[in-house]
Amino acid sequence: MEGYAKGLEGVIAGESTICQINGEKGQLLYRGYPIEQLAKHVSFEDTTYLLLYGHLPNQQDSALFRAKMRNARELGPQILDMISHFPEASHPMELLQSVIAYLSAYVEHRIHHGPTCNCRETLHQVAQLPSVIAAYHRIRNGLRYIPPQKSLSHGANFLYMLRGELPTEEEGKIMDSALVMHAEHAFNASTFTARVVASSQSTCYSSISAAIGSLYGSLHGGANERVMDMVDEIGTKENVVPWLEAALAKNQKVMGMGHRVYKAKDPRSNLMEEYLLYLSEQSGDMRYYDILKELELQTRKRMEEKGKPIYPNVDFFSGAVYRLLGIPTKLFTPIFAMSRVSGWLAHVLEQRMDNRLYRPRALYTGPEPRDLPSDLP
């Protein structure tokens, strides 16, 4: 059928002014700004402002927005109670999806009266997801809940609430930068999910809850978790070559290498590699860095011999960065969600400005028209 593309591969489904990706050149831009510049020089709070309002804030707007986000971090007793009583065997992504829907009940929604929304005012989703993740971790491990500290950046405060101690200045900057790098990535599966739900004029909370459900899927979020599983299996730098040869013989994918969009090196992976080197040197533990760099070298060498150049994506180094920051592997995908929520919200708001309900066609491949059998019971 003309125009058919399985999985909507390459299909343009809408217009957007939020994010541009040039996969051939390895470029990622938010509202026209290169990710390398944003991640190095702009806070996650100001990046969120950029995504939501379309421009970087001036000094006054930055201060006001920062105060608004930081004042919204604290969790109410009903949310803490929900976290405490959530099923023990559940995954934290299931908790995040449920919490967003629960928060919605405490907000007056205006969407049905036109394309307006109070999400820029409440900032519940952006400000409170890190608090929920940190509280989940501590409560699950028999530790007391740590209230947020307004003097800290978004990334530094998350580490403080998670670990119960103030991070170093550089740790806080690295965490904040990692959140910036994951904040937005155009029409990926979870973002498209958010826009589809928004197109029905549902609430931003419903849209973001649905996006979290999409991110929870094994083909979308969680790649850096599997990278670390792979690193743990390899064990040492010396074991990289035999492990890789055995993996390739079984047509096993090397996690974190290659990307569906980027045909050059993911620009975020360069920054993550830099942060991993710094944290490795600071901790005196080079094992993760040495394994990953050797794995990158050997994988690229073998794939280039086959005429299939391949490069690391952001997930290749990010899991090791998080682990050296003291973050458990189970929280890697929730951290992805607490970063990407800024982008999701920006897309929901953009969808409402020129909305059309998504209604694609399906290519029917079932039986031809037929009559019921004469011997029905």
VEXPAMI-464511 format. One record per residue (C-alpha): x, y, z; residue in three letters. Coordinates in pm, whole numbers, padded with zeros to 5 digits, always signed. Layout:
N
XYZALA ...
//
This chain:
377
+00000+00000+00000MET +00139+00340-00099GLU +00242+00545+00204GLY +00257+00247+00438TYR +00550+00241+00682ALA +00553-00015+00959LYS +00599+00152+01296GLY +00552+00489+01117LEU +00919+00467+01015GLU +01013+00795+00847GLY +00654+00923+00844VAL +00610+01293+00929ILE +00321+01298+01174ALA +00326+01663+01275GLY +00514+01991+01294GLU +00724+02096+01592SER +00946+02387+01690THR +01087+02212+01998ILE +01363+01975+01891CYS +01574+01910+01582GLN +01784+01599+01525ILE +02029+01561+01238ASN +02117+01194+01252GLY +02370+01211+00969GLU +02574+01483+01138LYS +02513+01373+01495GLY +02338+01693+01599GLN +02071+01749+01866LEU +01920+02093+01922LEU +01653+02221+02163TYR +01477+02527+02017ARG +01785+02575+01796GLY +02047+02547+02073TYR +02304+02262+02046PRO +02282+02008+02326ILE +02656+02039+02391GLU +02612+02406+02486GLN +02295+02354+02688LEU +02430+02059+02886ALA +02749+02247+02972LYS +02618+02595+03042HIS +02242+02589+03111VAL +02073+02439+03418SER +01795+02184+03393PHE +01555+02444+03534GLU +01642+02698+03264ASP +01632+02422+03001THR +01282+02334+03118THR +01186+02701+03081TYR +01331+02697+02729LEU +01128+02391+02634LEU +00803+02520+02786LEU +00822+02883+02672TYR +01029+02863+02354GLY +01315+03090+02465HIS +01578+03105+02736LEU +01479+03307+03042PRO +01634+03639+03135ASN +01779+03675+03484GLN +01450+03778+03644GLN +01241+03509+03471ASP +01503+03249+03559SER +01489+03340+03928ALA +01109+03333+03935LEU +01085+03004+03748PHE +01356+02845+03959ARG +01173+02946+04277ALA +00846+02808+04138LYS +01004+02471+04057MET +01182+02445+04390ARG +00873+02539+04589ASN +00682+02258+04413ALA +00927+01978+04506ARG +00782+01881+04842GLU +00557+01572+04849LEU +00225+01585+05027GLY +00140+01325+05294PRO -00103+01151+05058GLN +00176+01091+04804ILE +00417+00964+05068LEU +00143+00733+05193ASP +00087+00606+04838MET +00460+00536+04797ILE +00475+00357+05133SER +00184+00128+05048HIS +00259+00063+04681PHE +00300-00314+04616PRO +00644-00438+04714GLU +00698-00633+04390ALA +00614-00338+04165SER +00858-00156+03940HIS +00918+00214+04018PRO +00793+00306+03669MET +00452+00168+03765GLU +00461+00392+04070LEU +00551+00699+03862LEU +00267+00636+03620GLN +00023+00598+03910SER +00152+00904+04099VAL +00104+01131+03798ILE -00257+01016+03762ALA -00308+01062+04137TYR -00165+01417+04134LEU -00416+01505+03864SER -00703+01469+04111ALA -00564+01761+04315TYR -00556+02006+04025VAL -00830+02208+03857GLU -00804+02135+03485HIS -00901+02393+03224ARG -00828+02204+02904ILE -01193+02149+02811HIS -01247+02525+02796HIS -00989+02573+02520GLY -00617+02516+02451PRO -00500+02643+02790THR -00340+02459+03077CYS -00214+02537+03425ASN +00079+02291+03403CYS +00327+02577+03362ARG +00199+02709+03694GLU +00185+02392+03903THR +00492+02218+03751LEU +00387+01912+03953HIS +00514+01660+03703GLN +00856+01819+03651VAL +00923+01919+04012ALA +00785+01618+04197GLN +00897+01316+03996LEU +01254+01336+04136PRO +01111+01360+04488SER +00891+01055+04425VAL +01185+00850+04295ILE +01409+00946+04586ALA +01131+00878+04839ALA +01058+00541+04676TYR +01422+00438+04707HIS +01459+00543+05069ARG +01127+00403+05191ILE +01193+00071+05013ARG +01527+00049+05191ASN +01396+00134+05538GLY +01538+00486+05534LEU +01365+00809+05632ARG +01229+01045+05370TYR +01458+01343+05309ILE +01269+01669+05236PRO +01397+01873+04940PRO +01645+02156+04985GLN +01556+02473+04794LYS +01915+02597+04774SER +02013+02307+04545LEU +01979+02269+04170SER +01736+02013+04029HIS +02008+01749+03983GLY +02190+01820+04309ALA +01866+01812+04508ASN +01776+01474+04362PHE +02110+01329+04471LEU +02066+01484+04817TYR +01715+01341+04861MET +01830+01002+04731LEU +02156+00963+04923ARG +02079+01166+05236GLY +02395+01374+05207GLU +02494+01680+05010LEU +02662+01597+04678PRO +02982+01770+04579THR +02941+02072+04354GLU +03072+01875+04056GLU +02841+01579+04122GLU +02544+01815+04128GLY +02652+01972+03797LYS +02698+01632+03633ILE +02354+01512+03746MET +02191+01834+03626ASP +02371+01808+03292SER +02260+01445+03252ALA +01900+01555+03303LEU +01939+01826+03038VAL +02071+01568+02790MET +01766+01345+02840HIS +01503+01621+02853ALA +01392+01605+02491GLU +01435+01397+02175HIS +01164+01485+01922ALA +00892+01233+01824PHE +01023+00926+02005ASN +00774+00663+02122ALA +00689+00815+02460SER +00669+01172+02328THR +00445+01062+02042PHE +00229+00879+02296THR +00195+01200+02497ALA +00092+01394+02187ARG -00162+01132+02079VAL -00331+01147+02420VAL -00314+01528+02420ALA -00476+01535+02076SER -00794+01392+02230SER -00802+01698+02462GLN -00722+01492+02766SER -00527+01649+03053THR -00151+01694+03058CYS -00139+01451+03352TYR -00310+01180+03146SER -00073+01249+02857SER +00237+01222+03073ILE +00110+00916+03259SER +00066+00749+02920ALA +00416+00859+02813ALA +00564+00699+03124ILE +00385+00377+03032GLY +00550+00390+02688SER +00893+00461+02834LEU +00854+00161+03065TYR +00858-00067+02759GLY +01176-00266+02707SER +01231-00129+02354LEU +01233+00234+02472HIS +01362+00301+02824GLY +01607+00091+03020GLY +01889+00054+02767ALA +02149+00186+03011ASN +02036-00075+03264GLU +02116-00346+03010ARG +02450-00182+02933VAL +02547-00218+03297MET +02427-00580+03301ASP +02657-00633+03004MET +02950-00459+03177VAL +02900-00669+03490ASP +02896-00983+03275GLU +03219-00884+03098ILE +03386-00813+03431GLY +03728-00690+03319THR +03887-00504+03030LYS +04081-00818+02940GLU +03758-01012+02894ASN +03611-00768+02641VAL +03744-00939+02327VAL +03640-01297+02415PRO +03302-01173+02537TRP +03247-00971+02220LEU +03347-01255+01990GLU +03107-01491+02166ALA +02829-01230+02155ALA +02873-01157+01783LEU +02883-01529+01706ALA +02535-01551+01859LYS +02419-01233+01679ASN +02379-01073+02023GLN +02341-00696+02023LYS +02603-00484+02197VAL +02384-00262+02413MET +02442+00112+02386GLY +02607+00087+02044MET +02414+00230+01751GLY +02095+00435+01733HIS +01783+00429+01521ARG +01822+00797+01429VAL +02193+00882+01463TYR +02424+00759+01188LYS +02714+00944+01351ALA +02813+00953+01717LYS +02534+01062+01949ASP +02651+01406+02071PRO +02532+01325+02423ARG +02764+01026+02445SER +03072+01251+02422ASN +02957+01444+02728LEU +02866+01130+02919MET +03206+00982+02841GLU +03372+01296+02979GLU +03169+01273+03300TYR +03245+00903+03339LEU +03618+00968+03307LEU +03601+01243+03572TYR +03401+01034+03820LEU +03622+00730+03759SER +03935+00930+03830GLU +03780+01089+04139GLN +03672+00754+04279SER +03994+00577+04184GLY +03789+00310+04006ASP +03856+00299+03630MET +03696-00042+03569ARG +03372+00077+03407TYR +03552+00335+03193TYR +03818+00089+03078ASP +03566-00182+02990ILE +03337+00053+02799LEU +03616+00222+02603LYS +03766-00114+02506GLU +03421-00243+02411LEU +03358+00067+02199GLU +03695+00026+02024LEU +03657-00345+01951GLN +03290-00320+01843THR +03356-00031+01606ARG +03658-00210+01460LYS +03461-00525+01381ARG +03160-00340+01243MET +03370-00110+01024GLU +03538-00419+00876GLU +03188-00520+00765LYS +03118-00173+00622GLY +02871-00094+00901LYS +03012+00194+01109PRO +02854+00209+01453ILE +02889+00456+01740TYR +02794+00478+02108PRO +02463+00638+02201ASN +02384+00825+02523VAL +02301+00500+02707ASP +02646+00351+02653PHE +02812+00563+02922PHE +02519+00703+03124SER +02454+00392+03335GLY +02814+00389+03459ALA +02790+00762+03537VAL +02476+00703+03743TYR +02630+00408+03924ARG +02936+00614+04023LEU +02695+00880+04153LEU +02553+00616+04388GLY +02228+00554+04198ILE +02087+00196+04194PRO +02035+00040+03852THR +01662-00003+03914LYS +01625+00376+03912LEU +01788+00440+03573PHE +01463+00434+03372THR +01273+00645+03630PRO +01556+00902+03599ILE +01498+00898+03223PHE +01131+00980+03296ALA +01210+01262+03539MET +01435+01416+03271SER +01205+01368+02971ARG +00895+01500+03149VAL +00999+01855+03054SER +01000+01760+02687GLY +00675+01567+02717TRP +00502+01868+02871LEU +00639+02099+02601ALA +00500+01868+02332HIS +00161+01844+02503VAL +00136+02224+02510LEU +00250+02251+02148GLU -00001+01987+02038GLN -00285+02192+02186ARG -00188+02507+01997MET -00277+02359+01658ASP -00453+02039+01749ASN -00590+01767+01529ARG -00694+01432+01671LEU -00453+01160+01560TYR -00638+00900+01352ARG -00404+00697+01130PRO -00531+00425+00900ARG -00453+00057+00930ALA -00364-00175+00642LEU -00619-00454+00678TYR -00474-00802+00621THR -00758-01014+00763GLY -01016-01238+00589PRO -01218-01115+00293GLU -01592-01050+00350PRO -01771-01378+00430ARG -02103-01511+00561ASP -02157-01679+00893LEU -02138-02062+00873PRO -02474-02236+00838SER -02401-02478+01125ASP -02369-02219+01403LEU -02447-02375+01744PRO 
//
